Amino acid sequence: MRLIRSAMRWALALQPQVADTIVAAVVTCVALLLVHRDPPFGIGQPTELVVALVFLSVMPNAFRRLAPILVFLVTSAAYSAYLLCGYPDVITPFGAWIALYTVAAHCQTRVSVPVVMAVVPALLTLMVLTGGSWVSLVQWVMHGSVAWLLGASRHSLTQRNHQLAELALELHADRERLAQRAVTEERVRIARELHDVVAHHMSVISVQAGLARYVFDTDRATASNALATIADTSREALDEMRRVLALLRLPAEDDEPEPEFDPQPGLDRIEELLNRVRAAGVPAELVVTGTRRPLPPGPDLCAYRVVQESLTNVLKHALPASATVYLHYRPRELTVRVVDDGQQPAPAGTGPVSGHGLAGMRERARLYDGSLTAGAHAHGGFAVELRLPLAPPLE
């Protein structure tokens, strides 16, 4: 048994064409041995015609994968000729049933069914006409049915495997697209955070540095205040930069403690923001209407960043100017409006929101189902308005 298993593993490891040739040769030898037996179990010494018909009824299966229908027709015709010559039916149509299985397994149903329905009934009819017994006829029907069912099952399994393989490829492609999309969205989010942090703080530092340089020899107190503002602003900028960059850093060990940072800024720190802007030379006021209340972290940061970017644009594009920040709290909505009276238009002009900073504000608003509009006034100045839906306050 171990030798047989080793031989089977060796045969399966071969190329399909070689394996088919070996199987066909073995079945042909078995058929010739059955024919060579003495009557009534054989025909004794077979003639050349008998050998040729037996060979043609089995051996073409060596090419069954290359031409299934042709092999089925040749083996069926050779076996039919064997019966028509009056030779005893000492062998069953091994070759025809192997070919029938191959047709069912490798051909589409719309092709294999008509071929089988044309050949098999003819074989059965020929057997009856040549004096075959009913027992042999029943065996033929059973063998042919089993061969067909096995082949059809193999064909269905192959088709299902192909579909599963295609589905796996599609799922893999979808997973890659989703991963790429997630990476892109994260890169955009980080770029937006970096832009908001760097643009605002560097604008304040630039203005204060210019002021300190201008009055350094004439007004040491003003220069000292400007340098103090630069120090505070740069320190806050570094802290926010570390917070953003910490998202990109994986801890070296699972148990490594996470670094501690100050909470993300929100509207509770709006006065600090206005103080920096005032120190940079822009008069800024805060007007709050409605009942002020704590907001969820996401909308709170969104509102803060919109105010920060709007004031940054004032520093970069609208000086000299003053600015007013309006916070209007409603039960289900927060309206943030930043208005300046600068003479130079902001980058968006009077058209739709554009530019990286304003585009980032718009993206932030969309994250929380809000809306953002921006545009220049007819008499000068620029206004940015953010509307964020909020959950009603608890009673």
Order of alpha helices (4+ residues) and beta strands (2+ residues): alpha-alpha-alpha-alpha-alpha-alpha-alpha-alpha-alpha-beta-alpha-beta-beta-alpha-beta-beta
